[in-house]
Amino acid sequence: MKGTSGCDGFEIISVAAEELEEALRTHPSIEQIREKLVNVLKLCLAARPATLAEGKTGNKPK
């Protein structure tokens, strides 16, 4: 995730994903992992197009 987000111009997501990956490698407490995961999820949700955030798929009717 960190590589893909960085290549797509979402450096802040890349940094947060790297922190999450590091936490998973070093085995901190579940609360620390949860905190980093929630941060990544919030950043990903904030980066979505508005139509997706509103529950629309963006698919055109046939």
Phi, psi and omega in degrees: 000319184296322180290316181296314182294322179294320179293332181271003176093014180251066184302322181296324177290321179300316179296315180296320179294322177296320178296320178295314179299319178296319179298321179292327178287325186266356174058053174286189181295158179299328178294321178293320178294315179301317180300316180290323178295315178300320179298314179298315180298317179298317180294319178295317178296322179292334182274350181290152174298152182302325181296325177287322181295334180270004178088009178266148182270341183082359178285138178278143177297149180272000000 
